[in-house]
C-alpha cells in the first residue's frame, strides 16, 4: 500500500468514525423531527448550497435504499455544471437564498436539511436565516471546527460572520479538517490533496435518512424506500412511490 493510500484511508476512516461515534445523539434528534414531518405527509427538503456540497442533495435523490419522500433542491446557481468559479461567485451572493426558496416553494411548516461542508458562505447562512423568517425547521450537516477556524472577514464568509451550526435549529457535525484535503503528497506541500467533505456529507446524510426510516418503523409506519431501478423488479416496486411523489419532488421526473 502506498503511503498516500494509507494516509487517505486513515483520515477518511477517522472522520467517518467521529460522525458514527460522536453524532448519534444529534442524528437521533434530527431523525425524530424528520419522522414527524413524514408522518404529516411532508417532504424532506435537502439543499447543498455551494459547489460540491450540492452532491449531498443529489445523493438522496432517486437513490437505491433511500427515502422516496425527499425533495432535493438542485439550484443551477451554485452547481458546478454551469461553471466552478460561477458557482463560487453565486454562493457568496447575499440574498440569493430567498430566490431559491421562492422557486422551490419552501414555506412555513416545512423542513429543510442544509448540507454545507464549511458552513460559512452567504447562500448557506442566508438559507438558515430564511428558514427562521419563514417558519421552516432547519437541520444542518456541517463542520463546526471548520467554521470556527476560518477568520472573520474572509471573502468566502457571509457578511455577518456567522456559522451554519450557530444559525440552524439543530446540526450534525461532519468533523471536517480545516482545508478539507488531508494527504501530504511529496513535492506538493504545503497544499494537501485528497478531499474528505463528500465522504463526510454522504455518510452523515445517509445515516440521517436511515435513522429516520427506523423511527418511522418504530411508530408502526412503513417508510417509502426506493429499490434500485437496475434490479429485475425495481421498476415494479418503485411505481407506487413514483406515482405518489412524482408530481411533488421537483427533480424526480
C-alpha positions as CSV (number, residue, x, y, z in Angstrom):
1,X,0.0,0.0,0.0
2,X,1.4,3.4,-1.0
3,X,1.9,5.9,1.8
4,X,-0.7,8.3,0.3
5,X,-3.2,5.5,0.2
6,X,-2.6,4.8,3.8
7,X,-2.9,8.5,4.7
8,X,-6.1,8.9,2.9
9,X,-7.7,5.7,4.2
10,X,-6.8,6.6,7.7
11,X,-8.0,10.2,7.5
12,X,-11.3,9.4,5.9
13,X,-11.9,6.5,8.3
14,X,-11.2,8.8,11.3
15,X,-13.8,11.3,10.1
16,X,-16.4,8.7,9.5
17,X,-15.7,7.1,12.8
18,X,-16.1,10.5,14.6
19,X,-19.5,11.0,12.9
20,X,-20.6,7.5,13.8
21,X,-19.5,7.6,17.5
22,X,-20.0,11.3,18.4
23,X,-23.0,12.4,16.4
24,X,-25.5,9.6,17.1
25,X,-27.5,11.8,19.6
26,X,-27.7,14.6,17.1
27,X,-28.7,12.3,14.3
28,X,-31.4,10.7,16.5
29,X,-32.8,14.1,17.4
30,X,-32.9,15.3,13.8
31,X,-34.4,11.9,12.7
32,X,-37.2,12.3,15.2
33,X,-38.0,15.7,13.7
34,X,-37.9,14.3,10.1
35,X,-40.1,11.4,11.1
36,X,-42.7,13.8,12.4
37,X,-42.8,15.6,9.1
38,X,-43.0,12.4,7.1
39,X,-46.0,11.3,9.2
40,X,-47.6,14.6,8.2
41,X,-47.0,13.7,4.6
42,X,-44.5,16.5,4.2
43,X,-41.4,16.2,2.0
44,X,-37.9,16.3,3.4
45,X,-36.3,19.2,1.5
46,X,-32.5,19.0,1.1
47,X,-30.2,21.8,0.0
48,X,-26.5,21.7,-0.5
49,X,-25.7,25.3,-1.1
50,X,-22.3,25.7,-2.7
51,X,-20.0,23.7,-5.1
52,X,-19.5,20.1,-4.1
53,X,-22.0,20.3,-1.2
54,X,-24.7,20.0,-3.9
55,X,-23.6,16.4,-4.2
56,X,-25.3,15.7,-0.8
57,X,-28.6,16.7,-2.3
58,X,-28.0,14.5,-5.3
59,X,-27.0,11.6,-3.1
60,X,-30.5,11.3,-1.7
61,X,-32.5,11.8,-4.9
62,X,-33.8,8.6,-6.5
63,X,-31.2,6.6,-4.5
64,X,-31.4,2.9,-4.1
65,X,-32.2,2.3,-0.4
66,X,-33.1,6.0,0.0
67,X,-36.3,7.6,1.2
68,X,-38.7,8.5,-1.6
69,X,-40.2,11.4,0.2
70,X,-37.0,13.5,-0.2
71,X,-37.1,16.7,-2.3
72,X,-33.6,17.9,-3.2
73,X,-33.1,21.5,-4.1
74,X,-30.7,21.4,-7.1
75,X,-30.4,25.1,-8.0
76,X,-28.2,25.7,-11.0
77,X,-26.7,28.9,-9.4
78,X,-24.3,27.0,-7.1
79,X,-24.0,23.9,-9.3
80,X,-20.5,23.2,-10.8
81,X,-22.2,22.1,-14.0
82,X,-22.5,25.7,-15.1
83,X,-19.0,26.8,-14.1
84,X,-16.9,26.2,-11.0
85,X,-16.0,29.9,-10.5
86,X,-19.5,30.9,-11.3
87,X,-20.7,28.6,-8.5
88,X,-18.2,30.3,-6.2
89,X,-19.4,33.8,-7.0
90,X,-23.1,32.8,-6.6
91,X,-22.5,31.1,-3.2
92,X,-21.0,34.4,-1.9
93,X,-24.0,36.4,-3.1
94,X,-26.1,37.7,-0.1
95,X,-29.9,37.4,-0.7
96,X,-29.7,34.6,-3.3
97,X,-31.2,32.0,-0.9
98,X,-34.5,33.9,-0.9
99,X,-34.9,33.4,-4.6
100,X,-34.1,29.7,-4.3
101,X,-36.7,29.2,-1.6
102,X,-39.3,31.1,-3.6
103,X,-38.6,29.0,-6.7
104,X,-38.8,25.7,-4.8
105,X,-41.8,26.7,-2.7
106,X,-40.2,26.3,0.7
107,X,-42.8,27.7,3.1
108,X,-43.9,27.9,6.7
109,X,-44.4,24.4,8.2
110,X,-41.7,22.8,6.0
111,X,-38.4,21.2,7.0
112,X,-35.0,21.8,5.3
113,X,-31.8,19.9,5.7
114,X,-28.9,22.2,4.8
115,X,-25.7,20.4,3.9
116,X,-22.6,22.5,3.6
117,X,-19.2,21.3,4.4
118,X,-17.8,24.6,5.6
119,X,-20.9,26.3,6.7
120,X,-19.8,29.9,6.2
121,X,-20.8,31.2,2.8
122,X,-23.6,33.7,2.1
123,X,-26.1,31.3,0.5
124,X,-25.6,28.8,3.3
125,X,-26.1,31.3,6.1
126,X,-29.0,33.1,4.3
127,X,-30.7,29.7,3.9
128,X,-30.7,29.1,7.6
129,X,-31.8,32.7,8.3
130,X,-34.5,32.4,5.7
131,X,-35.8,29.3,7.4
132,X,-36.2,31.3,10.6
133,X,-38.1,34.1,8.7
134,X,-40.4,31.6,7.1
135,X,-41.1,29.3,10.0
136,X,-39.2,26.4,8.4
137,X,-37.4,23.9,10.6
138,X,-33.7,23.8,9.7
139,X,-31.3,20.9,10.2
140,X,-27.7,21.4,9.3
141,X,-24.9,19.0,8.3
142,X,-21.7,20.9,8.6
143,X,-18.3,21.1,10.2
144,X,-18.2,23.1,13.4
145,X,-14.4,23.1,13.6
146,X,-14.1,24.4,10.0
147,X,-16.4,27.3,10.6
148,X,-14.7,28.2,13.9
149,X,-11.3,28.4,12.3
150,X,-12.0,30.5,9.2
151,X,-11.2,34.1,10.2
152,X,-13.9,36.7,10.3
153,X,-13.9,39.0,7.2
154,X,-12.7,36.2,4.9
155,X,-14.1,36.7,1.4
156,X,-15.9,33.3,1.5
157,X,-17.8,34.2,4.6
158,X,-21.3,35.6,5.0
159,X,-21.1,39.3,5.8
160,X,-22.4,38.6,9.3
161,X,-19.5,36.3,10.0
162,X,-22.0,33.7,11.3
163,X,-21.5,29.9,11.1
164,X,-24.2,27.5,9.9
165,X,-24.1,25.4,13.1
166,X,-24.9,28.5,15.1
167,X,-27.9,29.6,13.0
168,X,-29.7,26.3,12.2
169,X,-32.3,24.9,14.6
170,X,-30.1,21.7,15.1
171,X,-27.0,20.4,13.5
172,X,-24.9,17.3,12.8
173,X,-21.1,17.9,13.0
174,X,-19.4,16.4,9.9
175,X,-16.0,16.8,11.6
176,X,-14.1,18.1,8.5
177,X,-10.5,19.2,9.0
178,X,-9.5,22.8,8.1
179,X,-8.7,22.9,4.4
180,X,-10.8,19.7,3.6
181,X,-7.8,17.8,2.0
182,X,-5.7,15.6,4.2
183,X,-2.9,13.9,2.3
184,X,0.7,15.2,2.0
185,X,2.0,14.3,-1.4
186,X,5.7,14.6,-1.8
187,X,6.8,17.6,-3.7
188,X,3.4,19.4,-3.5
189,X,3.4,20.6,0.1
190,X,2.2,22.8,1.8
191,X,-1.0,22.1,-0.2
192,X,-2.5,18.8,0.7
193,X,-4.6,16.6,-1.6
194,X,-7.4,14.1,-1.0
195,X,-10.6,16.0,-0.2
196,X,-12.9,14.5,2.5
197,X,-16.0,16.6,2.6
198,X,-18.0,14.5,0.1
199,X,-17.4,11.3,2.1
200,X,-18.4,13.0,5.3
201,X,-21.6,14.6,3.9
202,X,-22.7,11.4,2.2
203,X,-22.1,9.3,5.2
204,X,-23.9,11.7,7.6
205,X,-27.0,12.3,5.4
206,X,-27.4,8.6,4.7
207,X,-27.2,7.9,8.4
208,X,-29.8,10.6,9.0
209,X,-32.2,9.1,6.3
210,X,-31.7,5.5,7.6
211,X,-32.3,6.6,11.2
212,X,-35.5,8.5,10.1
213,X,-36.7,5.2,8.5
214,X,-36.1,3.3,11.7
215,X,-38.0,6.0,13.7
216,X,-41.0,5.5,11.3
217,X,-40.9,1.7,11.7
218,X,-40.8,2.2,15.5
219,X,-44.0,4.2,15.1
220,X,-45.7,1.5,13.0
221,X,-45.2,3.2,9.7
222,X,-43.7,1.6,6.6
223,X,-41.1,4.1,5.2
224,X,-41.2,4.8,1.5
225,X,-37.8,3.4,0.3
226,X,-36.5,3.2,-3.3
227,X,-35.4,-0.1,-4.8
228,X,-32.6,0.0,-7.4
229,X,-34.1,0.5,-10.8
230,X,-31.4,-1.7,-12.2
231,X,-32.8,-4.8,-10.4
232,X,-35.3,-7.0,-12.2
233,X,-38.3,-5.9,-10.0
234,X,-37.0,-2.4,-9.5
235,X,-39.5,-0.6,-11.8
236,X,-42.5,-2.5,-10.4
237,X,-41.5,-1.9,-6.8
238,X,-40.8,1.8,-7.3
239,X,-44.1,2.5,-9.3
240,X,-46.1,3.2,-6.1
241,X,-43.7,5.9,-4.9
242,X,-43.2,7.4,-8.4
243,X,-47.0,7.9,-8.6
244,X,-47.1,9.3,-5.1
245,X,-44.2,11.7,-5.2
246,X,-43.6,12.3,-9.0
247,X,-45.6,15.5,-9.0
248,X,-44.2,16.7,-5.7
249,X,-40.5,16.0,-5.9
250,X,-39.3,18.6,-8.4
251,X,-36.4,16.6,-9.9
252,X,-37.9,13.1,-9.8
253,X,-39.4,13.0,-13.3
